[in-house]
Amino acid sequence: MQMESTRLVIRDFEEEDFASIHAYASDPLVTEYTMWGPNTEEDTLEYLKEIHQMKEQSPRDSYELAIVLKDNGQLIGGVGLHRSKTNAELGYCLNSAYWRQGYASEAASVMCRFGFQELGVHRIYATCRPGNIGSAAVMRHIGMKQEGLLRQHLWFKGAYHDSYLFSILKDEIEV
């Protein structure tokens, strides 16, 4: 599995990616708004096992893919798409050294096009915690519309959390 954009290669994760994944997955700044993390080494190894199981699905409905810089091969994060019939959930996570450079938007756009063109979904949605203004900005930048606020719908890290809900429809994305 491999896709490309102007600056990125979006590909399946490999076992050799452990150190790069763990670098961002263990960072408290990166995981401040996630339901997981900061990861221990064991957590990251378990994530790699889960990714391997996803790759073996037939048909494959879950994609957790590496975001790699085209110019130097550096793995800078991950992007995921999880299909359920005609909908799919989008997610992304980047090493903080690569924030605010357009990489998350570029990777998310690639995954949306993949979901609409290759997987045939009608709607792609994503959520973020209200404090995660960077993630909300990515979703708006790629054309997602904010549908609302899910109030205290998630329990993680010892508390209930709200989420903004965003979506984009197949006929709303530029191909």
Sequence and secondary structure as in RCSB ss.txt:
>XXXX:A:sequence
MQMESTRLVIRDFEEEDFASIHAYASDPLVTEYTMWGPNTEEDTLEYLKEIHQMKEQSPRDSYELAIVLKDNGQL
IGGVGLHRSKTNAELGYCLNSAYWRQGYASEAASVMCRFGFQELGVHRIYATCRPGNIGSAAVMRHIGMKQEGLL
RQHLWFKGAYHDSYLFSILKDEIEV
>XXXX:A:secstr
 EEE SSEEEEE  GGGHHHHHHHHT TTTTTTSSS S  HHHHHHHHHHHHHHHT SS  EEEEEEEETTT  E
EEEEEEEEETTEEEEEEEE GGGTTSSHHHHHHHHHHHHHHHTS  SEEEEEE TT HHHHHHHHHTT EEEEEE
EEEEEETTEEEEEEEEEEEGGGS  
